[in-house]
């Protein structure tokens, strides 16, 4: 979540992979901002897993 280019990088990866593969991120979400969340939604990310155990 620290990389401001993450949504752009995910979009590039998502455009190159063939379905049924998917793009997934696992994070504790502590640095997830509204702007980053919207960017991830628009990027083609298929799954975002937030782990509260690591907080």
N, CA, C and O atoms as a GROMACS GRO file, in nm:
protein
  220
    1UNK      N    1   0.081  -0.119   0.000
    1UNK     CA    2   0.000   0.000   0.000
    1UNK      C    3   0.086   0.127   0.000
    1UNK      O    4   0.034   0.237  -0.019
    2UNK      N    5   0.215   0.111   0.021
    2UNK     CA    6   0.304   0.227   0.020
    2UNK      C    7   0.333   0.278  -0.120
    2UNK      O    8   0.363   0.396  -0.138
    3UNK      N    9   0.324   0.192  -0.219
    3UNK     CA   10   0.360   0.229  -0.356
    3UNK      C   11   0.243   0.301  -0.423
    3UNK      O   12   0.141   0.239  -0.450
    4UNK      N   13   0.256   0.431  -0.450
    4UNK     CA   14   0.147   0.504  -0.514
    4UNK      C   15   0.119   0.455  -0.656
    4UNK      O   16   0.014   0.485  -0.712
    5UNK      N   17   0.213   0.382  -0.715
    5UNK     CA   18   0.196   0.328  -0.850
    5UNK      C   19   0.129   0.190  -0.850
    5UNK      O   20   0.112   0.131  -0.957
    6UNK      N   21   0.092   0.139  -0.734
    6UNK     CA   22   0.036   0.004  -0.724
    6UNK      C   23  -0.085  -0.017  -0.814
    6UNK      O   24  -0.088  -0.117  -0.886
    7UNK      N   25  -0.184   0.071  -0.815
    7UNK     CA   26  -0.297   0.049  -0.906
    7UNK      C   27  -0.255   0.041  -1.054
    7UNK      O   28  -0.308  -0.040  -1.129
    8UNK      N   29  -0.161   0.125  -1.095
    8UNK     CA   30  -0.114   0.123  -1.234
    8UNK      C   31  -0.042  -0.009  -1.264
    8UNK      O   32  -0.059  -0.066  -1.371
    9UNK      N   33   0.038  -0.056  -1.169
    9UNK     CA   34   0.110  -0.182  -1.188
    9UNK      C   35   0.013  -0.300  -1.195
    9UNK      O   36   0.030  -0.390  -1.277
   10UNK      N   37  -0.089  -0.298  -1.110
   10UNK     CA   38  -0.189  -0.405  -1.111
   10UNK      C   39  -0.265  -0.405  -1.243
   10UNK      O   40  -0.290  -0.511  -1.300
   11UNK      N   41  -0.301  -0.286  -1.291
   11UNK     CA   42  -0.372  -0.276  -1.419
   11UNK      C   43  -0.288  -0.336  -1.532
   11UNK      O   44  -0.341  -0.404  -1.620
   12UNK      N   45  -0.158  -0.310  -1.530
   12UNK     CA   46  -0.069  -0.365  -1.633
   12UNK      C   47  -0.062  -0.517  -1.625
   12UNK      O   48  -0.064  -0.585  -1.728
   13UNK      N   49  -0.055  -0.570  -1.505
   13UNK     CA   50  -0.051  -0.715  -1.486
   13UNK      C   51  -0.184  -0.777  -1.526
   13UNK      O   52  -0.186  -0.878  -1.596
   14UNK      N   53  -0.293  -0.718  -1.482
   14UNK     CA   54  -0.426  -0.772  -1.511
   14UNK      C   55  -0.452  -0.774  -1.661
   14UNK      O   56  -0.521  -0.864  -1.711
   15UNK      N   57  -0.398  -0.678  -1.734
   15UNK     CA   58  -0.418  -0.673  -1.878
   15UNK      C   59  -0.340  -0.784  -1.950
   15UNK      O   60  -0.377  -0.824  -2.061
   16UNK      N   61  -0.233  -0.833  -1.888
   16UNK     CA   62  -0.148  -0.933  -1.953
   16UNK      C   63  -0.186  -1.077  -1.922
   16UNK      O   64  -0.154  -1.167  -2.000
   17UNK      N   65  -0.252  -1.101  -1.810
   17UNK     CA   66  -0.280  -1.240  -1.774
   17UNK      C   67  -0.405  -1.289  -1.845
   17UNK      O   68  -0.494  -1.212  -1.879
   18UNK      N   69  -0.410  -1.419  -1.865
   18UNK     CA   70  -0.527  -1.480  -1.926
   18UNK      C   71  -0.617  -1.532  -1.816
   18UNK      O   72  -0.571  -1.595  -1.721
   19UNK      N   73  -0.744  -1.507  -1.831
   19UNK     CA   74  -0.841  -1.560  -1.736
   19UNK      C   75  -0.850  -1.710  -1.755
   19UNK      O   76  -0.837  -1.753  -1.870
   20UNK      N   77  -0.869  -1.792  -1.658
   20UNK     CA   78  -0.928  -1.768  -1.527
   20UNK      C   79  -0.829  -1.733  -1.417
   20UNK      O   80  -0.865  -1.741  -1.299
   21UNK      N   81  -0.706  -1.696  -1.450
   21UNK     CA   82  -0.615  -1.651  -1.344
   21UNK      C   83  -0.664  -1.518  -1.291
   21UNK      O   84  -0.738  -1.446  -1.358
   22UNK      N   85  -0.622  -1.485  -1.170
   22UNK     CA   86  -0.669  -1.360  -1.111
   22UNK      C   87  -0.555  -1.290  -1.037
   22UNK      O   88  -0.452  -1.350  -1.007
   23UNK      N   89  -0.577  -1.162  -1.009
   23UNK     CA   90  -0.480  -1.079  -0.938
   23UNK      C   91  -0.531  -1.059  -0.796
   23UNK      O   92  -0.644  -1.014  -0.776
   24UNK      N   93  -0.447  -1.091  -0.698
   24UNK     CA   94  -0.487  -1.085  -0.557
   24UNK      C   95  -0.378  -1.018  -0.476
   24UNK      O   96  -0.259  -1.039  -0.500
   25UNK      N   97  -0.418  -0.938  -0.378
   25UNK     CA   98  -0.325  -0.874  -0.284
   25UNK      C   99  -0.367  -0.913  -0.143
   25UNK      O  100  -0.486  -0.915  -0.111
   26UNK      N  101  -0.269  -0.944  -0.059
   26UNK     CA  102  -0.294  -0.968   0.083
   26UNK      C  103  -0.218  -0.861   0.160
   26UNK      O  104  -0.099  -0.841   0.139
   27UNK      N  105  -0.288  -0.792   0.250
   27UNK     CA  106  -0.228  -0.682   0.325
   27UNK      C  107  -0.299  -0.668   0.458
   27UNK      O  108  -0.410  -0.718   0.476
   28UNK      N  109  -0.234  -0.599   0.552
   28UNK     CA  110  -0.304  -0.569   0.676
   28UNK      C  111  -0.392  -0.444   0.659
   28UNK      O  112  -0.475  -0.414   0.744
   29UNK      N  113  -0.373  -0.373   0.549
   29UNK     CA  114  -0.459  -0.260   0.517
   29UNK      C  115  -0.437  -0.136   0.602
   29UNK      O  116  -0.512  -0.040   0.590
   30UNK      N  117  -0.336  -0.137   0.686
   30UNK     CA  118  -0.318  -0.023   0.778
   30UNK      C  119  -0.287   0.107   0.704
   30UNK      O  120  -0.314   0.215   0.757
   31UNK      N  121  -0.229   0.098   0.585
   31UNK     CA  122  -0.196   0.218   0.509
   31UNK      C  123  -0.290   0.239   0.390
   31UNK      O  124  -0.262   0.321   0.302
   32UNK      N  125  -0.400   0.165   0.386
   32UNK     CA  126  -0.496   0.178   0.277
   32UNK      C  127  -0.574   0.308   0.292
   32UNK      O  128  -0.641   0.330   0.393
   33UNK      N  129  -0.565   0.392   0.192
   33UNK     CA  130  -0.639   0.519   0.192
   33UNK      C  131  -0.757   0.506   0.098
   33UNK      O  132  -0.765   0.412   0.018
   34UNK      N  133  -0.849   0.600   0.106
   34UNK     CA  134  -0.963   0.598   0.014
   34UNK      C  135  -0.915   0.610  -0.130
   34UNK      O  136  -0.967   0.543  -0.219
   35UNK      N  137  -0.817   0.695  -0.154
   35UNK     CA  138  -0.764   0.713  -0.289
   35UNK      C  139  -0.704   0.583  -0.342
   35UNK      O  140  -0.728   0.545  -0.457
   36UNK      N  141  -0.626   0.514  -0.257
   36UNK     CA  142  -0.565   0.388  -0.299
   36UNK      C  143  -0.673   0.282  -0.323
   36UNK      O  144  -0.666   0.206  -0.419
   37UNK      N  145  -0.774   0.277  -0.235
   37UNK     CA  146  -0.882   0.180  -0.250
   37UNK      C  147  -0.956   0.201  -0.382
   37UNK      O  148  -0.985   0.105  -0.453
   38UNK      N  149  -0.985   0.325  -0.416
   38UNK     CA  150  -1.053   0.354  -0.543
   38UNK      C  151  -0.964   0.317  -0.662
   38UNK      O  152  -1.012   0.264  -0.762
   39UNK      N  153  -0.835   0.345  -0.650
   39UNK     CA  154  -0.742   0.308  -0.755
   39UNK      C  155  -0.735   0.157  -0.775
   39UNK      O  156  -0.729   0.109  -0.888
   40UNK      N  157  -0.736   0.083  -0.664
   40UNK     CA  158  -0.733  -0.063  -0.672
   40UNK      C  159  -0.861  -0.117  -0.734
   40UNK      O  160  -0.857  -0.212  -0.813
   41UNK      N  161  -0.974  -0.058  -0.700
   41UNK     CA  162  -1.102  -0.100  -0.759
   41UNK      C  163  -1.102  -0.081  -0.910
   41UNK      O  164  -1.155  -0.164  -0.984
   42UNK      N  165  -1.043   0.027  -0.956
   42UNK     CA  166  -1.041   0.059  -1.098
   42UNK      C  167  -0.930  -0.013  -1.174
   42UNK      O  168  -0.929  -0.011  -1.298
   43UNK      N  169  -0.838  -0.077  -1.104
   43UNK     CA  170  -0.719  -0.135  -1.167
   43UNK      C  171  -0.740  -0.272  -1.228
   43UNK      O  172  -0.657  -0.317  -1.307
   44UNK      N  173  -0.847  -0.339  -1.194
   44UNK     CA  174  -0.867  -0.476  -1.240
   44UNK      C  175  -0.831  -0.579  -1.135
   44UNK      O  176  -0.827  -0.699  -1.164
   45UNK      N  177  -0.806  -0.534  -1.014
   45UNK     CA  178  -0.777  -0.626  -0.904
   45UNK      C  179  -0.898  -0.714  -0.880
   45UNK      O  180  -1.010  -0.664  -0.869
   46UNK      N  181  -0.876  -0.845  -0.871
   46UNK     CA  182  -0.987  -0.938  -0.851
   46UNK      C  183  -1.017  -0.961  -0.704
   46UNK      O  184  -1.133  -0.976  -0.665
   47UNK      N  185  -0.912  -0.965  -0.621
   47UNK     CA  186  -0.932  -0.995  -0.479
   47UNK      C  187  -0.838  -0.911  -0.395
   47UNK      O  188  -0.721  -0.893  -0.430
   48UNK      N  189  -0.888  -0.861  -0.284
   48UNK     CA  190  -0.808  -0.791  -0.185
   48UNK      C  191  -0.841  -0.854  -0.051
   48UNK      O  192  -0.954  -0.847  -0.004
   49UNK      N  193  -0.742  -0.914   0.011
   49UNK     CA  194  -0.761  -0.979   0.140
   49UNK      C  195  -0.694  -0.895   0.247
   49UNK      O  196  -0.573  -0.871   0.241
   50UNK      N  197  -0.771  -0.850   0.344
   50UNK     CA  198  -0.718  -0.773   0.455
   50UNK      C  199  -0.711  -0.862   0.578
   50UNK      O  200  -0.810  -0.924   0.616
   51UNK      N  201  -0.594  -0.869   0.638
   51UNK     CA  202  -0.572  -0.954   0.754
   51UNK      C  203  -0.562  -0.868   0.879
   51UNK      O  204  -0.470  -0.786   0.891
   52UNK      N  205  -0.654  -0.885   0.970
   52UNK     CA  206  -0.649  -0.809   1.095
   52UNK      C  207  -0.561  -0.879   1.198
   52UNK      O  208  -0.529  -0.820   1.301
   53UNK      N  209  -0.523  -1.003   1.173
   53UNK     CA  210  -0.436  -1.075   1.266
   53UNK      C  211  -0.298  -1.014   1.274
   53UNK      O  212  -0.231  -1.025   1.376
   54UNK      N  213  -0.255  -0.949   1.168
   54UNK     CA  214  -0.120  -0.893   1.167
   54UNK      C  215  -0.114  -0.753   1.227
   54UNK      O  216  -0.006  -0.695   1.236
   55UNK      N  217  -0.226  -0.697   1.267
   55UNK     CA  218  -0.226  -0.562   1.323
   55UNK      C  219  -0.183  -0.564   1.466
   55UNK      O  220  -0.176  -0.459   1.530
   0.00000   0.00000   0.00000
